[in-house]
Amino acid sequence: MKHRWAAACSVGLLFAEFLFFFSVPLQAQSEPAKIFQANCAECHGADGGANTAMGRSLKMRDLRSPDVQKRTDADLTDIITNGMATMPPYKEKLTKDQIQQVVAYIRQIAKK
């Protein structure tokens, strides 16, 4: 009886470790998408294509376009941080790390 209980506890503990080990990277991977959705998607669209009412009315750029993708990471970081034309600055709303995550996400959506 004690052996069954110990075996059940061991299996349960292994399962909990498995869930923790694999859930942390998944949450970290989705964080840039969450930041983009919360701060950028209203104008730029969920896919970065700017095909939203706000994006069309403000004539926002398609973030997947070669014109945007040819910019350096430093350029994109500066635009997100300080704003550009009708885009507001995000230096007070996002941390530097979050801005870097958004830049990486912009690179990622261009490959989809």
WONOR-V168721 format. One record per pair of residues at least 12 apart in sequence whose C-alpha atoms are under 6 Angstrom apart, sorted by sequence separation. I is the first residue (numbers start at 1). J is the second residue. D is the distance in whole Angstrom. If there is no record, write none. Layout:
i,j,d
I,J,D
I,J,D
This chain:
i,j,d
43,55,4
50,62,5
49,62,4
48,62,6
48,63,5
64,110,4
32,101,5
32,102,6
